Amino acid sequence: MTGSVERRRRASVPPPSAERSDTHLPNSPACCQVTTTLPDRAAADRIAAALVEEGWAACAQVTGPVESTYRWQGKIERAAEWYCHLKTTLARVPGLRSRIRELHSYDVPEIVAVRYVDGDPDYLSWIEASVGPVGP
């Protein structure tokens, strides 16, 4: 019985040649995820809400806590932090980075942008439409 269930399961998965290959289109929006870490949930929620409300990000996800170990001013430090992941366009990154610095309590906040190399075209278009092509 298990063998027939496994065959049915495998039969329902399309072969690689049948997968969509149009998700990385030259005309697709240049989107990315910008990540920053914050000292507590309240700070992460505050920055997430502000950046979405102001149009810098289409979406913000707050996760945590995570334990960070890092070198700061010559010492090894440990701290609980919260991630804030922001979905935006590459065109928005310079302004978003400036706004994060204004809102952030750290002297040197983590602000890292990772470009999406692939994604659902409708989702990427939604990000672009939500934030617009240039800064607010």
VENWO-V384378 format. One record per run of one state. SS is the DSSP state (h for helix, s for strand, l for the rest). FROM is the first residue (numbers start at 0). LEN is the number of residues. If there is no record, write none. Layout:
[[SS & FROM & LEN] [SS & FROM & LEN]]
This chain:
[[l & 0 & 1] [h & 1 & 11] [l & 12 & 3] [h & 15 & 3] [l & 18 & 12] [s & 30 & 8] [l & 38 & 2] [h & 40 & 13] [l & 53 & 5] [s & 58 & 14] [l & 72 & 2] [s & 74 & 15] [h & 89 & 14] [l & 103 & 8] [s & 111 & 4] [l & 115 & 5] [h & 120 & 11] [l & 131 & 5]]
